[in-house]
Amino acid sequence: MKRVPATDLVRLATVATAHGVRGALKLRCYTDDPRNVADYGPVFDESGKRLFELRVDGVVKGGVIVQADGIADRNAAELLRGKDLFVPRGRLPEADDDEFYPDDLVGLDVIGPDGVRVGTVTAVHDFGAGDVLAFEDDDGREYMLPFIEQYVPAIDLDMRQVSIAEAFMVEPA
């Protein structure tokens, strides 16, 4: 069974749901063009275990419909609901100077408007209404904010920092 080091993986898509009765999957894609999701070779799970190859059958609102090798019925497809699909970073195009992959932000320091570190990025989520930046403070409290320039005005990958706006310097819910 082929494995890829988990540190070399970038999240490509998440299985949203099963589609139909023949094992098709609806994917929420993190690619610029969802139709490209099958262009990067086999997908892996978060541990680096190879899962399957994808074949795009069609584009739907919020993602694509794919067939996956070895997934032949709805029951098998339903078991994959919520599963993140990854590919090795080397298979993806190089990001431009002003671009990044969302997974590149995980582990970066979160800096408040006063220049003081307030936490660490834990994830960038896509719940369907736009990206959300999640971070934890040093006490383990989690915060989430819309990942738009108004609330996240600067990202400095070289300094390994994400700056946030003062509007979100509040206690978590």
C-alpha positions in Angstrom: 0.0 0.0 0.0 1.6 3.3 -1.1 1.8 6.1 1.4 2.9 9.7 0.9 4.3 11.7 3.9 1.4 13.6 5.4 3.5 16.8 5.5 3.7 16.6 1.7 0.0 16.6 1.2 -2.4 19.5 0.2 -6.2 19.2 0.6 -7.8 19.1 -2.8 -11.4 18.3 -2.1 -13.9 17.0 0.5 -16.6 14.4 -0.2 -19.8 16.3 0.3 -22.2 13.4 -0.3 -23.1 10.3 -2.3 -24.7 11.0 -5.7 -27.1 8.4 -7.2 -27.0 4.7 -6.6 -23.8 3.7 -8.5 -21.2 5.0 -6.1 -20.7 8.5 -7.6 -19.5 11.2 -5.2 -20.2 14.9 -5.0 -17.0 16.8 -4.1 -16.6 20.2 -2.7 -13.3 21.3 -4.5 -10.6 23.6 -3.4 -9.2 24.0 -6.9 -9.6 27.2 -9.0 -11.7 25.2 -11.5 -13.5 22.2 -9.9 -13.3 20.3 -13.1 -9.5 20.0 -12.6 -9.9 17.9 -9.4 -9.1 14.7 -11.3 -6.0 16.1 -13.1 -3.6 15.5 -10.2 -3.5 11.7 -10.1 -4.7 9.5 -7.3 -6.0 11.1 -4.1 -4.8 10.2 -0.6 -6.3 10.4 2.9 -4.8 12.7 5.6 -2.4 10.0 6.7 -0.9 9.6 3.2 -2.7 6.4 2.3 -3.6 6.1 -1.3 -7.4 6.0 -1.8 -8.4 6.0 -5.5 -8.3 7.7 -8.8 -11.1 10.2 -9.7 -13.0 10.7 -13.0 -15.1 13.8 -13.3 -18.6 13.1 -14.6 -20.1 16.6 -14.3 -20.2 19.9 -12.7 -23.0 20.8 -10.2 -23.6 23.8 -8.0 -21.0 23.8 -5.3 -18.7 21.1 -6.8 -18.4 18.2 -9.2 -19.7 14.7 -9.5 -16.9 12.1 -9.8 -16.5 8.4 -10.1 -13.8 6.8 -7.8 -12.1 3.6 -8.5 -13.5 0.8 -6.3 -16.6 2.8 -5.1 -19.4 0.9 -6.9 -22.6 1.6 -4.9 -24.3 4.3 -2.8 -23.4 2.6 0.5 -19.7 2.7 -0.2 -20.0 6.3 -1.3 -21.9 7.3 1.8 -19.1 6.0 4.0 -16.8 8.6 2.5 -19.1 11.6 3.4 -16.9 14.3 5.0 -13.6 12.7 4.0 -10.9 15.1 2.9 -9.0 14.1 -0.2 -5.3 15.1 -0.6 -2.6 15.1 -3.3 1.1 15.5 -3.0 2.1 19.1 -3.2 4.5 18.4 -6.1 1.6 17.5 -8.4 0.0 20.9 -8.0 1.0 24.0 -10.0 3.4 26.4 -8.2 1.5 29.2 -6.6 2.2 32.7 -7.8 4.0 35.2 -5.5 0.7 36.6 -4.3 -1.1 33.3 -4.0 -1.0 30.4 -1.6 -2.7 27.1 -0.8 -5.0 27.3 2.2 -3.1 24.5 3.9 0.0 26.7 3.8 -1.6 28.9 6.5 -2.0 26.1 9.1 0.6 26.6 11.8 1.2 30.3 11.1 1.1 32.8 13.9 -2.0 35.0 14.1 -1.1 38.6 14.8 -3.5 41.2 16.2 -3.7 44.8 15.1 -1.3 45.8 17.9 1.4 43.5 16.4 1.1 41.0 19.3 0.7 37.3 18.6 -2.8 36.1 19.6 -2.7 32.5 18.4 -2.0 29.9 15.7 -3.9 29.1 12.5 -5.5 25.7 12.8 -7.5 25.5 9.6 -9.1 27.2 6.7 -12.7 25.9 6.3 -15.1 26.1 3.4 -18.6 25.6 4.7 -20.2 26.7 1.4 -20.6 30.5 2.1 -17.0 31.5 1.8 -13.7 30.6 3.5 -13.4 30.8 7.2 -10.1 31.2 9.1 -9.9 29.2 12.3 -7.2 29.8 14.9 -6.5 28.9 18.6 -5.1 31.1 21.3 -2.5 29.8 23.7 -5.2 28.7 26.1 -6.8 26.4 23.4 -9.8 28.6 22.7 -10.9 28.5 19.1 -11.9 31.5 17.0 -13.3 31.7 13.5 -13.6 34.6 11.2 -14.5 35.3 7.6 -11.4 34.9 5.5 -11.8 38.2 3.6 -9.5 41.2 3.5 -11.7 43.2 5.9 -10.9 40.7 8.7 -7.6 39.2 7.5 -5.8 42.2 5.9 -2.4 40.6 5.5 -0.7 37.3 5.1 3.1 37.0 5.2 4.3 33.5 4.4 8.0 34.5 4.7 7.4 35.8 8.3 4.9 32.9 8.9 2.2 35.4 10.0 -1.4 36.1 9.4 -2.7 39.6 10.5 -6.3 40.0 11.7 -8.5 43.0 12.3 -9.3 44.4 15.7 -13.0 43.5 15.1 -12.2 40.0 16.1 -10.2 40.6 19.2 -13.1 39.3 21.3 -13.8 36.3 23.6 -14.9 33.1 21.7 -18.5 32.1 21.9 
